[in-house]
């Protein structure tokens, strides 16, 4: 039973060891919560695979709006966008500031708690709370957008109020990179930029321009870059001739125009800067420093000039971000971009665009239209048609709502996956802690069970051995001892009375001697069996006393080599060794006529060796001897324990008997 218990405990301990190590998945069979989290994680990972990938962070000079610093995290900061009139909104999108030379971390300044409100007709009392995240900390979005659906609700103003601020060292602030107000496929924030800083109010604002400013939250300079998909672009876009190319018109003003085919009301023009792979370090390659967008109903008509957005009264290069020029519904068939101050690269002017879109009635009407320009480069990848093919220099262009919604879902999925991993880690640590305690308990239980079982077995064997010793001792004393004692007494009585027969007296004397020897032998055996301890001295003492008794009148010595532990020999072997020793001494007294006997007890590794040397008459070991020598009996007793007896003798040279027995079974 103890063996079965210990085996079961061992198996349980082994299972726990697996759970603590590499077999974490095995814990799911014990924890429904872990199993549920794993299933949810797998579902989310599958969902993540079909969402838009995280874009490469854009580095721009315009960062966004930055509040004043506060000593308290609970100070209230807000920013308010004025659309100028009531507009239905599909969504409000919040984006953290883009990275700036590595000094701003992803998600810098994004409030921990905030709410988004829609204000109608300019009356602050007439408001709708679109989203309220003031009761618990909002997970930092990093550089991914936070899309808040508006479901077509009407708003004249949009206010974002932070009630728990972002911490920077030991001070607190609120910062936003961009606020996009989506209506269909358009961002109405672009028309607020046209109106200027007065349409953007804030509780406070600090930072140097052009990096920070209220108007920067609607300037289109975002950390996400342009809305592009995963389909590689077959073209680079449009580029005019470089000054070293044949046919270049270096002294003339560069321009490019799209013919829409019909006069259409134009809502806005979107310009996508070029970024060819061979100029990977040059964001916004060839984008003009200053330019204007011109609308014409006929090719020779006077243009309506749309001033390029300047985010107030300063300019900054857009990088790869989309530049939106608001047209306000003006009619046009021809849309032209005229360069006022060109981009300079490698010492010469460069004019390039990846794509030009013209939006009217919620769609891009410039797709695949005719493109004309002052001149076109002859280099591969660049062409007029590439300006309206639906691709940037790297990938296909997506619409804002779909792309932003997909990135917002990616943010939510990634945050949920992070929360799942954190929860799983906590559960696994709890299981590990519980497992360690259980394993320690099992180990202690195993040790206790084994110790108790071993001690019980030892006590049981001791009790059985003690009972056997006592029984044998009683039997020897009661039966054999009594009988031999009676023989000795009878013989003594006969010898004490008158007798005329000398032979009778001799026989009785021999009976007496044999009986006394037998009683002595019985006493020696009984002493060995009844001994309460098997120390070093018990066996050697018995050997010494036996030698003194049997070798009376013969000089003898008993030597025990240092380090010899005779008492470690099992009791049955001690008994047989004593009997073989006595047999040897009897042979000496009866046959050897020895004057001295040397007895040596030594230990050699696992062997205990008893050696008896006499200086008697000796004999020839090859010559058969009579049965009285008892040599065969010695061999038999030694062989029973896996030992051996060696006899060395020669006539007139004495005899040496060496008895070797193993100390352990």
N, C-alpha and C positions, 0 to 999 in steps of 0.2 A: 504493500500500500504506500509507504513512503516513497518508493522509487517512482510509482505512477504519479504521485502528487508533484514530486520534483520535476518530472518530465513535462507535466502540464504547465507548470510555472515557467520552465525553460522556454517552451513554445510561445507562451504569452510574452515573455521578455523579448524574444526574437522578433515578434510582430511589432512590438513597441519600438525596438531599435530601427526597424525598417521605416516606421512612420517618422522617426526623428531625423532620419538621414535623407536618402535620395528618393524614397517612395512616398513623397507628399501626396501624390495622386491617390495613394491607397487610403489616405485619411478621409477621402470623400465617402467611402463606404461606411464610415463611422459618423460623419457629420452631414446631415441633410442641408445645413446652411452652406457648407463648402461646396456641396454638389450643385446647389441652386446657383451660387455665384459663378461656378465654372460654366454652367450652361448659359447663364446670362452673358458672361465674357465671350464665349464662342459666338453667340448671336450678334453681339456688338462688333466683334472683329469682322464678321462677315458683312455687316452693314457699313463698317468703316471702309472696306475695300471698294465700295461703289461710290463713295463720296468724293468730292473734289480734293486733290492733294493740297497740303499746306503750301502756299506760295513762298518763294524766296523773299525774305524781308527786303523792303526797299529802303534805300538811304536817300533822304531828301533834306533840303535845307529848311523847309517849313515843317514844323513839328506838330503844332496845334495850339490849344488853349491851356494855360497854366494858371491856377489860382495863386493867391498869396499863400505864404506858409503860415501855419497855425501851430500853437503849442498844444492844442487839444484835438484828439481824433474825432470828437463829436461836434466840431464846428460845422456850420452849414455853409456850403458853397453851391452856386448854381450858375448855369448858362442858359440863355433864352434866345431862340431863333425866331425871327419875324418874317413870315412869308409875304407880307404886304397885303394879302387878301386871304380869304378862307379857301382852302384847298382840301380835297379828299386825299387821304394818305393810305397807302397799303402797308407800309412798315416804317419804323424808325430804327436806324442802324447805328450802333455805337462802336467805335474802333479806337483802341489805345494808340498813343503816339508811336511813330516809327522810331527805330533805333537811330541814335545819333553818334557815330564814331565809337560805339561801344560804351558810351557813358550812361546810356539809358537802358535799363533792363526791359525785356518784353513785358508788356502790361503795366509799364510805368504810369503811376498817377491814377490808374483806374479805381474809382471809388469802391469801397467794400460794401457800402449800403447806399441805395439811391432809389429814386422814383422818376418816372417819365410822365409828364402831364401834357395834355392837349388843351390849349386856350382858344376860345372862339370869340370872334368879333373884337378882339383886343381887350375884352373885359376879363380880368383875372378871376373874378368871382364865378365866371361861367367856364368851368374847367372839367376835364375828364382825366382821371388817373388811368393811364394806359398800362403801366406796369409799376408794381410796388415791391421793391426788394429791400425794405427798411427793417424787416424783422430779424433777418439773419444775414451773415456775411455772404456776399456773392463771390463764387470762385473766380479768381483772376483769369481773364480770358487770354492773357498773353497777347499775341498779335492777331488772333482770329476775331471775327466780328461777333457782336451780340445783336441778333435780329429780333426786334419786338414787333409782332404783327399789329397793325392798326385797323384792319378789316374795313377800310374805306371811310373811317370816321373823319369828320371835317375838323380842320384846325387852322387858326390864323397865326398862332404862335405855338412853339414846342419848347417846353422847359425841362431840363434835366437837373434835378436837385440831389446833391450828395449829402447824406446825413452821417456817414462814417467815412473818414478820409483815409487816403493811402499814406503809409508811413515811409518816410525817408530819413534814416538815422533817427534823430530824436525830434523830428518835426513832421508836420502833416500837411498834405496838399491834395488837390484834385486836378487831374489833367486828362484831356481827351484829345485824340489826334484828329478825329473826324466824326461828324454827325451827318448821316445821309438820310434824307427824307424821300422815300421811294413812292412814286406814283406811276403805275404801269412799269415801263422799262426805263423811266427817267429818274434822275436824282434832282429834286427841286432845290437842293442846297446850292446848286450852281447859280440859280437866279438870285439867291440871297447874296452871293459873292458880288454879283453885278451891282446890287444896291449899295454895297459898301459896309464898313464897320458899324454904322449906326443901326443896322438891322440885327446885329448880334450884341446882346447885353449880357453882363455877367456880374456876379456879386463882387468879384475882384479879378484882377488880371495882372500878371507880372511876367517878366522875361523880356529879353531883347528881340527886336525884330531884325530879320524876318523869321527867326526861329519860333518865337511864341507870339501869339496875338489872338484876339477874339475871332477875327475874320478867318483865321487859319482852320477853324473847325468845319468850314464849308469850301475850302479851296481845292479839294480833290486830290491833295497830296497825302496819300495813305500808305501804311506799311504793307498793304497787300499787293500793290501794283495793279496792273490792268486785269480785267476779268477774262482769263484765258483758260482753255481746256487742256487736254492731253494729246490732241492730234497734232503732230509735227507740221510746221509750215513749209509749203513747197517753194515759197518766195521770201524775199527780204523786205519788199515794199517798193516805194518810189524814191529815186534819187536823181537830181539834176547832174549835168556833166561837171566833172571836176576841172579845175583850171588847166591841168596838164593834158586833158583829153582833147582829141581833135574835134573841132567844131564847137568848143565851149565858148559861150558868150559871157566872158568874165566881167565885162563892164555894164551889163544890163541887169535890171532887177529880176530876181528869180521869182517865178510863180508857178502854181499848178492849179488846174481847174477841173471840176466835175460837171458834166452836162447831165442833168436829171431827166431830160427828154420833154418835160412839161413844167409849167409853172406850178409850184406847190407851196403851201404855207410851211415855212421852216420853223421848227421849234428850237432846235439846237444843232450845232455842228461839233462832232467829237473828233479829236485829233489824237492818234496813237503814235508816240515817238518810236523811231526805229532803234533796234539794238541788234545789229548783225553779229554772228558768232565771232568773226575775225576782229571785232572791236568790243570784246566782252567787258573790257574795263570802262567803256564809254557809254554810260546810261544816257538815253536821250540823244543818241548820235544824230547829228545833222539838224536837230530841232532849232528853229530860228530863235535868236535872242529877243528880237522884236519883230512883230508881224501884225497883219490885219486880215480879217476875213471879209470878203466882199460878196454881196448878193446882187445878181442881175437877173432881170426878167428876160432880157435879150442880150445877145453877146456884145452889142455895141452901146447898150444903155449905160447911163451913169450908175455907178454902184452904190448900194447901201453898205456903209462900212460898219462892221461889227468890231468894236475894240476888243483886243485880246484881254482876258481876265488878268488883273495884276494884283489881286488880293489887297485892294486898297490902293495905296500910293507907292508900292514897291513891287519888284519882280524877283522871281527866283526860278531857276530851271526846274522842270517837272520831273526829270529823270525818266523812268519808264511809265509814269502815271498818265492816265487819260486826261487831256485838257478839254474841257467843255466850254464852248462859246455859245451863249444864249442868243437866239434870234428873235424870240418873242412872237412867232407866227408870221413874220414878214414873208411876202411871196417872192419866189425866185425860181429860175430854171438853172442858172449857172452859179456855182459856188466856187469862189477862188480864194486861195491863200496866197498873199503877197508878202515877200520877205522884206522887212525894213532894215534889219541888222542880222547878218547871217551868223551861223555857228562856224567857228574856226577850228579846223583839225589839221594837224601836220603842216601848219603854216599857210593853209589856204581855206577859203570859204567852202562850206558843205551845206547843201540843202537836201534833207531826206525826211520821209515820213513812212511809217509802216502801214497806216490805214487812215482813211478819212471816211467818217460816217455822217450822213445828213438825216436827222430824225424829223419825221412829220407824222402826226396822227398815231404815235406809239410804235412806229417801225422805221427801220433804216431804208431810205429810198435811194441811196447812192450805190447799193450793191450792184456790181457788174455793169455800171454805167460807163460811158465814154470819158476818158481822161485826156486832157491836153496840158502842155507845159511849155515853158520857154525852151527847154531842152531836156533830153533824157540821157542818162548814162548808158554806155554800151556794155557795162560789166554784167556778168551773169547774176541772176537772182533778182535784179532790179528791173522794173518795168512800170508803165503807166497802169496797166490792168491790175498789177499787184497792189495798187493803192485802194482798190475796192473789191478785193477778193475774199474778205472775211477773215484774214489772218494777220497777226502781228509778225514780227520777224522770227518768232519762235513757235507759235501755236495758234490754234483757232480761237476766235473771239466768242465769248459767251455773253448772254444778257445779264445785267446787274442782279435782278431779283433772284434768278435761279442760282447763280454762282454764290452770292452772299448767303442765301438760305442754306446751300450745301455746306459752306464753310462754317456757318453757325452750328449746323447739326454735327459737323466734325468736332467742333469744340465741345459740344455737350457729350458726345460719345467718348471723346478722349478723357474728359473730366470724370465721366462715369466709370470708365475703365480704370483710371487712377484711383478712384474711390473703392472700386472692387478689389484692386490689388492691395490697397491699404487694409481693407477689411479682412481679406484673405490672410495677409501677413499677420494681423492681430489674432485671427482664429488659429493659425498654424502655431504662432508663439504660445497661445493658450494650450493647444494640444501638446506642444513640446514640453511645456511646464508640467502639465498634468501627466504626460508620459514619463518624464523624468522622475516625478514623485512616485508614480505607479511602479516604474522600473526599480527604483530604489527600494520600495516596499516589497516588491517581489523578490529582489535579491536578498533582502534581509530575511524574508520568509523562507526562502530556499535554504539559506545558511542555517537558520534556526531549526528547520525541519531536518536537515541533514545531520546537524549536531545532536538533536534530540534522538533521531533514529540511531545514529552511531553510538551514542552513549547508552541507549537502551539495549542495543545489540551487545555492547561490551559488558554491560552489567549482567545481561542474560547469560552470556558465555562464561563470565566469571562465576555466576551462581551455579551454572551446570558443572563447570570444572571443579568448583569447591565441593559440590555435592558428590561428584565422582571421587574426588580425593578422600572425602570423609568416609564414603562407603567402602572404598578399597582399604582405607586405614582400619576401619572397624572390622572388616572381614579378616584382614591379616592378623589384627590383634586378637579378635575373638576366636577365630577358627584355628589358623596356622600357629599363632603364638601360643594359644592355649594347649594345642596338641603337642607342640615341641617342648613346651614347658613341662608338660606331664611326662614326656619321654625322659627329659633330663632329671626330673624328680625320682622317677622309678629307678633310673640307672643309679642315681645317687644312693637310694635306699639299698639297692642290691650290693653296691660297693661297700656300703657301711656295715653290712651283715657278714657273718663268717662264711667262707667258701673255700672249698678245697680244690676248686678247679681254676687253674691259672688262666686257661684259655677263656673261660667265661668272664673272668675279670678283664681280660684284655678286650674282649668284644664289647663288654659294657662300657669300658673306658672310651672305646672308639665311638660308641653310640652317644655317649655324653659329649664328647668333643664335637661330633657332627651337629648334635642338637644345639649346643651353645653357639656354634658358627651360624647355624640357620637362624637362631634367635637374633644374633647380631646383624645378619643380613636383613632380616625382617625389620629390625629397628632402623637400619639405615634407609631402607626404602620408604618406611613409614614417615621418617623425618623429612625426606624429600617431598613426599606427597602432601604432608600436612603443613609445610612451611608457608607462612603468611606472606612472605616476600621472596623474590628470586633475585637477590642482590649478588654482588660480586663474590661475597665470602661464603655463601652456602655450600656450593659444590666443592670448592677447595677445602673447606673445613671437613666435609664428609670424606673426601679423599685422604686428607691427613689422618683423620681418626681411624679410617679403615686400614691405612698403612701401618699405623702404630699398633693396631690390634693384631693384624695378620703377620707382621714381620717382627714379632718379638724375638729378640736374640740376634737379629740381623741388622747391621748398620744401614740406615737409609736416610735419604734427604728428599724433600719435596720443594721444587723451585717453580714459581709462577712468574712468567715473563711480564715485564711492565706493559700495561695497556691491555692485558688479557681480561676480557669480561666473561668469565665462565658462567655467571648467573643468567646471561641472556639465552643460553641454550634451552630449548623447550624441555618441559618436565619429563616427557617420555624418553627423550634422548639422554637427559641426565641420568635417568634410572638405568638405561641400558649401558651407559658409559661406566657407571659405578659397578654394574654386574660384570662387564668385561674387565674392568680394573681388578676386581676381586678374583676373577678367574685367572688373570695373569699372575697375581700375587700367590694364589694357591699353587700354580705350576712351579713358581720359584721355590716355595717352601717345600714342596713335595719332591721336585726332581732336580733342581739346579745346584743344590749345595753351595749357594752363593754366600759370600761374606758381606758384600755391600750391594745396595740397590739405589740407583739414581732415578728419581721421578721428576719429570718436567711437563708443565702445562703451558701451552703457547697458543697464540692466536695469529693466523696468517690469512688476512683478508676475511673471507667468509667461512673459513675453516677453523675449527678448534681441534688441536692435536694434543693427545696425551701420550708421552713417550716414557717407557719403563726399560732401564738398562740394568743388567746384573752381571757380576763377574764370575758366574758359576761355570759348570762343566760344559755348557753349550751342547749343540747337537747339529747333525747334518740335516738341513731342511729337506733334502732330496730323499732321505731315508724315511720310509713309512714309520709312523709312531703309533703307539697304542691309543685306544680311545680315551684314556685318562688325561691326555694332554689338553683336551678341550679346544684345540686350535680351530676346528671346523665350526664350533659354536661361536667363537669370536668373529669369524668371517661372516657368519649368518646374521648376527646382530648388527654388525656395521653396515652390511649391504641393505638391510631393512630401511635404514635412514639415508641411503645414498652415500654412505661413507666407505672407508676401506681400512684394512689392517695389513701392515707390512711387518714381516718377521725376518730379522737378520740374525744369523747364528752360525757358529762353527765349533767343532769339538775343541774343548779347553779354552775357548775364546769368549765365553759368555753369550748372552742373548739380548737382543733389543727388539721390543715390541712397540710399534707406533700405530696408534688408533686415531684416525681423522674422521670427524663428523661435521657436516655443514651446520652453521649456526642458525640458518633460517630454512623454512620449508621450501 
